[in-house]
Amino acid sequence: MKITRITFFILCMICIGSFVFAGGGGDSGRTTLNFWSWRTEDVDAYERLFRVFEQRNPSLRVVHTPYLNTDYNTILLTALQARSGPDLFMARSYGGMEALAQSGYMVPLDDLMPELRNFDEANRRGAISIESGRIYGVPMASQTLVIFYNADIYNRLGLRIPVTWADFIANMQAIQRAGIIPIGNGGRDGWVFETMLGNIGPNFYGANDFYNAARAGTRNFQDPAFITAIQRVHELAPFMPPMLMGVGYEDGRALFINEQAAHFIGGSYDAAFFTAQNPRLNWDIFQPPVARAGDTSYVAVYADGSYAMNSATPHRDQSLTLLRFFASRDTGEMHVRDIQWITAVPGVDASADPFINKVLGFQRNNTPHIMVVGFRYGQPTGSVELQAAMQGLFGGQLTPAQVARQIQEGIATWHTPFQR
C-alpha cells in the first residue's frame, strides 16, 4: 500500500498525540508516568521521593510537572476534558474534586486499594464523592491555619504572644510604630482573604456550632456573628502592606521571609517554604486570637488534597503502582521530613518535628475550614463568592454586611438547606 505524504503526516500526529498524553512512550523500555501537582515549592522533595520509587520499580519513570496553584485547576480541567493530561495528579479536596469525580475523569479506588480503609476517616472524607460515596484519591495531609510571627521582632519590641483580639491589635500598633509592616498578607489573590477569614473567623462566628448550623440551614452567612468575623478581618487592613490590593500571595510570603513583615496569616503548608528560603529566619506560630480572655481558640483544619488517577490514562496498572507508593510510609515520611506536613498516611509519627507537634496541640480544638470543607459542592462555590466579596470589601466597594449577603445569595442558589 502506498502511503501518501498527507497520510504519513496524519499518522505522525496521532503518534505524537499519544506520546504527549503518556509523558513519553518509554525510556529504554521504561514506562513514563506523568504526574501533575500545584506544589511548585516542593519540587525537590518529590524528585527525591520519585528516585526511591524508580529504584524499586526500574521499569517505571515519573515525570513531575508542577503548576502555579492559582492556575492549576483550570489547566487540569482543560486537559481532563480533552481526555488527555497526566496519568496521575493532585486532586483538590471535598467539593474541589466532586465535579471531576462525577464527570468520570477520576478512577474510583475503593476496590483497587483496600488499604485506603486504614486511613483516618477525616482525611478520607476529603477524597470521597458525596454523590457516589466512593473514594477517588489517596489522601495527602491534614492542614491547619495558623498565624506565623517573627520571634526576633517580638523579642526586640518586648511583645507577648497575643491571646485576645485586643492583644493582637495592640501588637500590630507597636510593630507599625517601629516602622515594620505588621502583616505581610496582601489582597491581589482572593484566596488569601479566604485563608485570613478561615483563620481568624471561627473564634468570632462560633466555630463548629455555626458550621454545623450553616450546613443544616438553621443559620446562614448573614448571621450577625459571621458579619462580625468579616469585620474583624477588615480591621487588619491598616496593618497590611501599602497598596495591599496589588500584593500577591508570593509577595506577602517574601515580605515575611525577608523580615520586612512581622506576621503572615497562612497555614501549616507554609512552614517548610519559610525555612528553606531563609534558614536564619526565627519564626514561630500562635493560635488565632479570641474575643475575650478565657474563650477557647479554635484552629481551622482540612484534608489537603489527594493523589488521583486520570481515568483516561493508558497506564492504569502502572499508575496504581505509584498510587500504592503514595499510600506508603515512604511518602508519609517525606511529607513530615521534607515539607513539614501532618501526613495522612497511617502509622507515620509526625510528632518528633517540633513544629508539627505544636500544630497537633492546636488541633485539639479544631473546626472545618468552612468554605473549603462545607461549601464547594455547587456553583458558585462559597470560596468563589467569599474571595470576590472580600476583595470588594478591602477595595472599598462593599461593607461587611454586603459581603455576607453576597456570599449567602450565591451559596443559596445550590445549597438546598438555605432554600427552605
C-alpha positions as CSV (number, residue, x, y, z in Angstrom):
1,M,0.0,0.0,0.0
2,K,1.3,3.4,-1.0
3,I,1.4,5.9,1.9
4,T,0.9,9.5,0.7
5,R,2.7,12.4,2.4
6,I,-0.6,13.6,3.9
7,T,-1.4,10.1,5.3
8,F,2.2,9.9,6.8
9,F,1.7,13.3,8.4
10,I,-1.6,12.3,10.0
11,L,-0.1,9.1,11.3
12,C,2.8,11.1,12.8
13,M,0.4,13.5,14.5
14,I,-1.5,10.5,16.0
15,C,1.7,9.1,17.4
16,I,2.8,12.4,18.8
17,G,-0.6,12.9,20.5
18,S,-0.3,9.5,22.2
19,F,3.2,10.4,23.3
20,V,2.2,13.7,24.8
21,F,-0.5,12.1,26.9
22,A,1.7,9.4,28.3
23,G,4.6,11.8,29.0
24,G,6.6,9.8,26.6
25,G,6.1,6.2,25.5
26,G,9.1,5.0,27.4
27,D,12.8,5.4,28.2
28,S,14.9,2.4,27.2
29,G,11.9,0.1,27.7
30,R,10.6,2.0,30.8
31,T,7.1,3.3,31.1
32,T,6.8,7.0,31.9
33,L,4.1,8.2,34.3
34,N,3.2,11.8,34.1
35,F,2.2,13.4,37.5
36,W,0.9,16.9,37.9
37,S,0.7,19.0,41.1
38,W,0.1,22.5,42.4
39,R,3.1,22.3,44.7
40,T,5.8,24.3,42.9
41,E,7.7,24.8,46.2
42,D,8.1,21.0,46.8
43,V,9.7,20.0,43.5
44,D,13.0,18.9,45.2
45,A,11.1,16.8,47.8
46,Y,9.1,15.0,45.2
47,E,12.1,14.4,43.0
48,R,13.9,12.6,45.9
49,L,10.7,10.6,46.5
50,F,10.4,9.6,42.9
51,R,14.0,8.4,42.8
52,V,13.2,6.0,45.6
53,F,10.1,4.8,43.7
54,E,12.1,4.3,40.5
55,Q,14.8,2.4,42.2
56,R,12.2,-0.1,43.5
57,N,10.3,-0.1,40.2
58,P,13.0,0.0,37.5
59,S,10.5,-0.4,34.7
60,L,8.8,2.9,35.6
61,R,9.8,6.6,35.4
62,V,7.9,9.5,36.9
63,V,7.8,13.0,35.4
64,H,6.5,15.6,37.8
65,T,5.0,18.8,36.3
66,P,4.0,21.4,38.9
67,Y,1.8,24.4,38.1
68,L,1.2,27.6,39.9
69,N,-1.6,26.9,42.4
70,T,-3.8,29.7,41.1
71,D,-3.7,28.3,37.5
72,Y,-3.7,24.6,38.4
73,N,-7.5,23.9,38.4
74,T,-8.1,25.5,35.0
75,I,-5.1,23.7,33.4
76,L,-6.0,20.4,34.8
77,L,-9.7,20.6,33.9
78,T,-8.9,21.6,30.4
79,A,-6.7,18.6,30.0
80,L,-9.1,16.2,31.5
81,Q,-12.0,17.4,29.3
82,A,-9.8,16.7,26.3
83,R,-9.2,13.2,27.7
84,S,-5.5,13.9,27.9
85,G,-3.3,15.3,30.6
86,P,-1.3,13.4,33.2
87,D,-1.6,9.8,34.3
88,L,-1.9,10.9,37.9
89,F,-2.5,14.2,39.5
90,M,-3.1,16.0,42.8
91,A,-6.8,16.4,43.3
92,R,-8.4,19.1,45.4
93,S,-10.5,18.0,48.4
94,Y,-14.2,17.9,49.0
95,G,-16.2,20.0,46.5
96,G,-13.0,20.8,44.7
97,M,-12.9,17.2,43.3
98,E,-16.6,16.5,43.2
99,A,-17.2,17.7,39.7
100,L,-14.2,15.8,38.4
101,A,-15.4,12.6,40.0
102,Q,-19.0,13.0,38.8
103,S,-17.7,13.7,35.3
104,G,-15.8,10.4,35.2
105,Y,-12.4,11.9,35.0
106,M,-11.1,10.1,38.1
107,V,-10.8,6.4,38.8
108,P,-12.6,5.2,41.9
109,L,-10.2,3.4,44.2
110,D,-12.4,1.5,46.6
111,D,-11.9,-1.9,45.0
112,L,-8.4,-1.3,43.7
113,M,-6.9,-0.1,47.0
114,P,-8.4,-1.7,50.1
115,E,-5.6,-0.2,52.1
116,L,-7.3,3.1,51.9
117,R,-9.8,1.8,54.6
118,N,-6.9,2.2,57.1
119,F,-6.7,6.0,56.5
120,D,-8.3,8.2,59.1
121,E,-11.9,9.0,58.3
122,A,-11.4,12.8,58.5
123,N,-8.7,12.6,55.8
124,R,-10.7,10.1,53.7
125,R,-13.7,12.4,53.7
126,G,-11.8,14.9,51.6
127,A,-11.4,12.4,48.8
128,I,-14.9,10.9,48.9
129,S,-17.6,11.9,46.5
130,I,-20.8,13.0,48.3
131,E,-22.8,11.7,45.3
132,S,-21.4,8.2,44.9
133,G,-19.8,7.7,48.3
134,R,-16.7,6.3,46.6
135,I,-13.1,7.3,47.3
136,Y,-11.2,8.8,44.4
137,G,-7.8,9.6,45.8
138,V,-5.0,8.7,48.3
139,P,-5.3,11.4,51.0
140,M,-2.2,13.5,51.3
141,A,-2.2,15.5,54.5
142,S,-4.1,17.5,57.2
143,Q,-3.5,21.2,57.1
144,T,-4.1,23.7,59.8
145,L,-4.5,27.5,59.5
146,V,-2.1,29.3,61.8
147,I,-0.5,32.7,62.3
148,F,3.2,32.9,61.7
149,Y,5.3,35.6,63.6
150,N,8.9,36.8,63.6
151,A,10.2,35.9,67.1
152,D,13.2,38.2,66.8
153,I,10.9,41.2,66.2
154,Y,8.7,40.2,69.1
155,N,11.7,39.9,71.4
156,R,13.2,43.2,70.2
157,L,9.9,45.1,70.8
158,G,9.1,43.2,74.1
159,L,5.9,41.8,72.7
160,R,4.0,38.8,74.1
161,I,2.0,36.2,72.1
162,P,-1.5,37.7,71.8
163,V,-4.4,35.8,73.4
164,T,-7.3,38.2,72.7
165,W,-8.1,40.3,69.7
166,A,-7.3,43.4,71.7
167,D,-3.8,42.0,72.4
168,F,-3.3,41.3,68.7
169,I,-4.3,44.8,67.6
170,A,-2.0,46.3,70.3
171,N,0.9,44.2,68.9
172,M,0.1,45.4,65.4
173,Q,0.2,49.0,66.5
174,A,3.5,48.6,68.3
175,I,5.1,46.9,65.3
176,Q,3.8,49.6,63.0
177,R,5.2,52.3,65.2
178,A,8.6,50.6,64.9
179,G,8.5,51.1,61.2
180,I,7.8,47.4,60.3
181,I,4.9,46.1,58.3
182,P,2.8,44.2,60.8
183,I,1.2,41.7,58.4
184,G,2.6,40.5,55.1
185,N,-0.6,39.3,53.5
186,G,-2.0,41.3,50.5
187,G,-5.2,41.1,48.5
188,R,-4.3,40.5,44.9
189,D,-5.0,36.8,45.2
190,G,-8.5,36.4,46.6
191,W,-7.9,33.1,48.2
192,V,-5.5,34.8,50.7
193,F,-8.6,36.6,52.1
194,E,-10.3,33.2,52.4
195,T,-7.4,32.0,54.4
196,M,-7.4,35.0,56.6
197,L,-11.2,34.7,57.3
198,G,-10.8,30.9,57.8
199,N,-8.0,31.6,60.2
200,I,-9.5,34.4,62.3
201,G,-13.2,34.0,61.7
202,P,-14.1,30.8,63.7
203,N,-13.4,32.5,67.1
204,F,-16.0,35.2,66.2
205,Y,-18.7,33.4,64.3
206,G,-18.9,30.4,66.6
207,A,-16.6,27.7,65.1
208,N,-18.3,24.2,65.0
209,D,-21.7,25.4,66.2
210,F,-22.0,27.9,63.3
211,Y,-20.5,25.5,60.7
212,N,-23.0,22.7,61.6
213,A,-25.9,25.1,61.7
214,A,-25.0,26.6,58.3
215,R,-24.7,23.1,56.8
216,A,-28.1,22.3,58.2
217,G,-29.6,25.7,57.1
218,T,-30.7,26.8,60.6
219,R,-28.2,29.7,60.4
220,N,-26.8,31.4,57.4
221,F,-24.0,33.7,56.3
222,Q,-25.9,36.9,57.1
223,D,-25.9,35.9,60.7
224,P,-24.6,38.8,62.9
225,A,-21.8,36.6,64.2
226,F,-20.5,35.9,60.7
227,I,-20.6,39.6,59.8
228,T,-18.6,40.3,63.0
229,A,-16.0,37.8,61.8
230,I,-15.8,39.7,58.5
231,Q,-15.4,43.0,60.3
232,R,-12.5,41.6,62.4
233,V,-10.6,40.6,59.3
234,H,-11.2,44.0,57.8
235,E,-9.8,45.7,60.9
236,L,-6.4,44.3,59.8
237,A,-6.3,46.4,56.6
238,P,-4.3,49.3,58.1
239,F,-1.6,46.8,59.2
240,M,-1.2,45.2,55.8
241,P,1.3,46.3,53.2
242,P,0.9,49.6,51.4
243,M,-1.1,49.2,48.2
244,L,-2.3,45.9,49.6
245,M,-4.6,45.0,46.7
246,G,-1.5,44.8,44.5
247,V,0.3,42.4,46.8
248,G,0.0,38.7,45.9
249,Y,0.5,35.6,48.0
250,E,4.1,35.1,47.0
251,D,4.8,38.8,47.6
252,G,3.4,38.5,51.1
253,R,5.4,35.4,51.9
254,A,8.5,37.2,50.6
255,L,7.9,40.2,52.9
256,F,7.8,37.7,55.9
257,I,10.8,35.7,54.7
258,N,12.9,38.9,54.3
259,E,11.8,40.1,57.7
260,Q,10.0,43.1,56.3
261,A,6.7,41.9,57.8
262,A,6.3,40.6,61.3
263,H,3.4,38.2,60.6
264,F,2.0,36.1,57.9
265,I,-1.6,34.7,58.2
266,G,-1.4,31.3,56.5
267,G,-1.3,27.6,57.0
268,S,0.9,24.8,58.2
269,Y,1.8,24.2,54.5
270,D,3.9,27.4,54.5
271,A,6.3,26.3,57.2
272,A,8.9,24.3,55.2
273,F,9.0,27.0,52.5
274,F,9.8,29.7,55.0
275,T,12.7,27.7,56.4
276,A,14.0,26.7,53.0
277,Q,14.0,30.3,51.7
278,N,15.6,31.8,54.8
279,P,17.2,29.3,57.3
280,R,18.1,32.1,59.6
281,L,14.5,33.3,59.9
282,N,13.4,32.9,63.6
283,W,9.7,32.2,63.1
284,D,7.1,30.6,65.2
285,I,3.3,30.3,65.3
286,F,0.4,31.1,67.5
287,Q,-3.3,30.3,67.5
288,P,-5.8,32.8,66.3
289,P,-6.8,35.3,69.0
290,V,-10.1,35.1,70.7
291,A,-12.7,37.7,71.6
292,R,-12.4,37.5,75.3
293,A,-9.8,36.1,77.7
294,G,-10.8,32.6,78.7
295,D,-12.5,31.8,75.4
296,T,-11.4,28.6,73.5
297,S,-9.2,29.3,70.4
298,Y,-10.2,27.1,67.5
299,V,-8.0,26.4,64.5
300,A,-9.4,25.6,61.1
301,V,-8.4,22.3,59.6
302,Y,-9.0,20.5,56.3
303,A,-7.8,17.5,54.3
304,D,-5.5,18.9,51.8
305,G,-5.9,17.1,48.5
306,S,-5.3,13.5,47.4
307,Y,-3.3,11.6,44.7
308,A,-5.6,10.6,42.0
309,M,-5.6,8.6,38.7
310,N,-6.8,10.0,35.4
311,S,-9.5,7.7,34.0
312,A,-8.1,8.2,30.5
313,T,-4.6,7.0,31.3
314,P,-3.3,4.2,29.1
315,H,-1.1,3.1,32.0
316,R,-3.7,2.1,34.6
317,D,-1.8,-0.8,36.3
318,Q,1.5,1.2,36.4
319,S,-0.4,4.2,37.8
320,L,-1.9,2.0,40.5
321,T,1.7,1.0,41.5
322,L,2.5,4.7,42.0
323,L,-0.7,5.3,44.0
324,R,0.2,2.4,46.3
325,F,3.6,4.1,46.8
326,F,1.8,7.4,47.6
327,A,-0.1,5.4,50.3
328,S,3.1,4.0,51.8
329,R,5.3,5.1,54.7
330,D,8.0,6.4,52.3
331,T,5.6,9.1,51.1
332,G,4.3,9.8,54.6
333,E,7.8,10.2,56.0
334,M,8.6,12.5,53.1
335,H,5.6,14.7,54.0
336,V,6.9,15.0,57.5
337,R,10.6,15.2,56.9
338,D,10.8,17.4,53.8
339,I,7.7,19.6,53.7
340,Q,6.5,19.5,57.4
341,W,3.0,18.2,56.7
342,I,0.8,16.3,59.1
343,T,0.7,13.3,56.7
344,A,-2.5,11.4,56.1
345,V,-0.5,8.1,55.7
346,P,-1.4,5.8,58.7
347,G,1.4,4.7,61.1
348,V,3.8,7.6,60.4
349,D,4.7,9.5,63.6
350,A,4.9,13.2,62.9
351,S,5.2,14.4,66.5
352,A,9.0,14.3,66.5
353,D,9.0,17.5,64.4
354,P,8.7,20.4,66.9
355,F,6.5,22.5,64.5
356,I,4.2,19.6,63.7
357,N,3.9,18.7,67.4
358,K,2.8,22.2,68.1
359,V,0.2,22.1,65.3
360,L,-1.1,18.8,66.7
361,G,-1.6,20.5,70.0
362,F,-3.5,23.3,68.3
363,Q,-5.7,20.8,66.6
364,R,-7.2,19.6,69.9
365,N,-9.7,22.4,69.4
366,N,-10.4,22.3,65.6
367,T,-13.2,23.4,63.3
368,P,-13.6,22.8,59.5
369,H,-12.1,25.4,57.1
370,I,-15.6,26.5,56.4
371,M,-15.8,27.1,52.7
372,V,-13.2,24.6,51.7
373,V,-14.8,21.7,53.6
374,G,-18.5,22.6,53.5
375,F,-19.4,24.9,50.7
376,R,-17.6,24.0,47.4
377,Y,-20.2,21.4,46.2
378,G,-22.1,23.7,43.9
379,Q,-21.6,26.7,41.6
380,P,-20.8,29.4,42.6
381,T,-18.8,27.9,45.4
382,G,-18.6,29.5,48.7
383,S,-14.9,30.1,48.1
384,V,-15.5,32.0,44.9
385,E,-18.2,34.2,46.5
386,L,-16.1,34.9,49.6
387,Q,-12.9,35.7,47.8
388,A,-14.6,38.1,45.3
389,A,-16.6,39.8,48.1
390,M,-13.7,40.2,50.4
391,Q,-11.7,41.8,47.6
392,G,-14.6,44.2,47.2
393,L,-14.5,44.9,50.9
394,F,-10.8,45.6,51.1
395,G,-11.1,47.6,47.8
396,G,-13.7,49.8,49.4
397,Q,-16.7,48.8,47.2
398,L,-18.6,46.6,49.8
399,T,-19.4,46.7,53.5
400,P,-19.1,43.6,55.8
401,A,-22.9,43.2,55.7
402,Q,-22.9,43.4,51.9
403,V,-20.1,40.8,51.8
404,A,-22.2,38.5,53.9
405,R,-25.2,39.0,51.7
406,Q,-23.2,38.3,48.5
407,I,-21.9,35.0,50.0
408,Q,-25.3,33.9,51.2
409,E,-27.1,34.7,48.0
410,G,-24.5,32.8,45.9
411,I,-24.5,29.7,48.0
412,A,-28.3,29.7,48.4
413,T,-28.6,29.1,44.7
414,W,-27.5,25.4,45.2
415,H,-27.3,24.7,48.9
416,T,-30.7,23.1,49.5
417,P,-31.0,23.8,53.2
418,F,-30.8,27.5,52.5
419,Q,-33.8,27.3,50.2
420,R,-36.3,26.1,52.8
